[in-house]
Amino acid sequence: AGASFVTVTMENPCPGKEFPFGVTYNWDSHAVNCHMFTDLLMKLPMLDQSVSALVNDLYDRGLDKKVMLIVTGEFGRTPRVNSTIGSQTKVMQPGRDHWPQAMSILVSGGGLKTGVVVGSTNKLAEHPKDRPLEPNDLWATMFRHLGIDTDHAFPDHQGRPMPILATGTPISELL
């Protein structure tokens, strides 16, 4: 209670529950690790239920201005499904590899506008088509909500100023 910043990682959504064969305990859905569709059939309903319940609870309690929820991974996944032999199953199975060129992020609360979609990709979901954003734009949006001055700098070990955020601006469409 009272924490300004909390990180929750959905690494193992079912502690103590045995996972079906070909399913991973995390989101590392490379074809070599798991059968992507079996994996997501188990995980996506849990993610949907938990995030939806949290968003509804925050709005029901009037905390939607105070709390900003960000649901993200560290990068996107390849726009096309690829297949390879699974390390567990030893058969060809579908998966997706790393794809830093484009990804989706969910932001809710924080007094931000609701129902807004910012940016889009080309028709193959490979690259941003319009309004490309950088990770620091998301950081700038979050720092603005937390009241952190992004122009502030701390001295490094040699006394040089190191800015909290060297680049990035709050995502104007959300403000």
PEHU-V562611 format. One record per residue. RES is the residue in one letter. PHI is phi in radians with two decimals (NA if undefined). PSI is psi in radians with two decimals (999 if undefined). Layout:
# PEHU-V562611
RES&PHI&PSI + RES&PHI&PSI
This chain:
# PEHU-V562611
A&NA&2.37 + G&1.51&-0.02 + A&-1.24&2.46 + S&-1.47&-0.42 + F&-2.55&2.20 + V&-2.30&2.39 + T&-1.98&2.27 + V&-2.10&2.24 + T&-1.99&2.21 + M&-1.59&1.23 + E&-1.39&-0.93 + N&-2.25&1.61 + P&-1.23&-0.17 + C&-2.31&1.14 + P&-1.01&2.36 + G&1.50&-0.24 + K&-1.64&2.31 + E&-1.31&2.26 + F&-1.37&2.57 + P&-1.06&2.69 + F&-1.02&2.32 + G&1.52&0.20 + V&-2.00&2.45 + T&-1.70&2.80 + Y&-1.46&-0.10 + N&-2.26&-2.77 + W&-1.85&0.36 + D&-1.47&1.28 + S&-1.53&0.73 + H&-1.20&2.60 + A&-1.04&-0.56 + V&-1.18&-0.43 + N&-1.58&-0.60 + C&-2.84&2.90 + H&-1.48&1.89 + M&-0.92&-0.75 + F&-1.25&-0.70 + T&-1.10&-0.75 + D&-1.05&-0.86 + L&-1.26&-0.53 + L&-1.06&-0.51 + M&-1.46&-0.74 + K&-1.50&-0.69 + L&-1.07&-0.71 + P&-1.06&-0.64 + M&-1.18&-0.74 + L&-1.11&-0.81 + D&-1.03&-0.83 + Q&-1.14&-0.77 + S&-1.24&-0.75 + V&-1.19&-0.77 + S&-1.05&-0.76 + A&-1.11&-0.73 + L&-1.14&-0.81 + V&-1.06&-0.84 + N&-1.04&-0.75 + D&-1.11&-0.75 + L&-1.08&-0.76 + Y&-1.23&-0.72 + D&-1.07&-0.61 + R&-1.57&0.01 + G&1.28&0.39 + L&-1.69&0.09 + D&-1.15&-0.37 + K&-1.45&-0.60 + K&-1.44&-0.62 + V&-1.87&2.24 + M&-1.89&2.18 + L&-1.81&2.25 + I&-2.17&2.14 + V&-1.99&2.03 + T&-2.73&2.85 + G&-1.93&-3.00 + E&-1.58&-0.18 + F&-2.95&3.02 + G&-1.48&-3.07 + R&-2.12&2.70 + T&-0.89&2.42 + P&-1.12&-0.43 + R&-1.97&2.53 + V&-1.30&2.35 + N&-2.02&2.90 + S&-2.26&2.55 + T&-2.72&2.99 + I&-1.34&2.21 + G&-1.27&2.47 + S&-1.19&-0.51 + Q&-1.57&-0.82 + T&-1.46&-0.45 + K&1.10&0.36 + V&-2.21&2.83 + M&-1.11&2.32 + Q&-2.57&2.68 + P&-1.41&2.63 + G&-2.90&-3.12 + R&-2.42&2.46 + D&-1.69&-3.12 + H&-1.12&2.52 + W&-2.62&1.57 + P&-1.33&-0.13 + Q&-1.25&-0.46 + A&-2.74&2.56 + M&-2.81&2.96 + S&-1.98&2.55 + I&-2.39&2.44 + L&-1.86&2.25 + V&-2.21&2.28 + S&-2.45&2.63 + G&1.36&-2.66 + G&1.13&0.29 + G&1.27&0.21 + L&-1.44&2.86 + K&-1.11&2.63 + T&-1.87&2.78 + G&1.19&0.44 + V&-1.81&2.33 + V&-1.95&2.22 + V&-1.98&2.11 + G&1.43&2.94 + S&-2.74&2.93 + T&-1.93&2.99 + N&-1.15&3.04 + K&-1.13&-0.30 + L&-1.70&0.07 + A&1.06&0.54 + E&-1.61&-0.75 + H&-2.45&2.68 + P&-1.02&2.35 + K&-1.63&-0.75 + D&-2.51&2.72 + R&0.90&0.96 + P&-1.14&2.45 + L&-2.11&2.75 + E&-1.91&2.77 + P&-0.93&-0.63 + N&-1.16&-0.39 + D&-1.17&-0.68 + L&-1.17&-0.76 + W&-1.01&-0.77 + A&-1.09&-0.66 + T&-1.13&-0.79 + M&-1.17&-0.78 + F&-1.07&-0.67 + R&-1.04&-0.79 + H&-1.08&-0.69 + L&-1.42&-0.09 + G&1.35&0.43 + I&-1.61&2.21 + D&-1.33&1.90 + T&-1.27&-0.21 + D&-1.47&-0.22 + H&-1.16&2.54 + A&-2.28&2.56 + F&-1.92&2.53 + P&-1.27&2.41 + D&-1.42&-3.01 + H&-1.14&-0.23 + Q&-1.86&0.14 + G&1.50&0.03 + R&-1.35&2.50 + P&-1.25&2.25 + M&-2.02&1.90 + P&-1.14&2.58 + I&-1.02&-0.73 + L&-2.50&1.84 + A&-1.22&-0.57 + T&-2.39&2.98 + G&1.88&2.48 + T&-2.31&2.60 + P&-0.96&2.54 + I&-1.28&1.80 + S&-1.06&-0.58 + E&-1.12&-0.37 + L&-1.59&-0.28 + L&-1.49&999
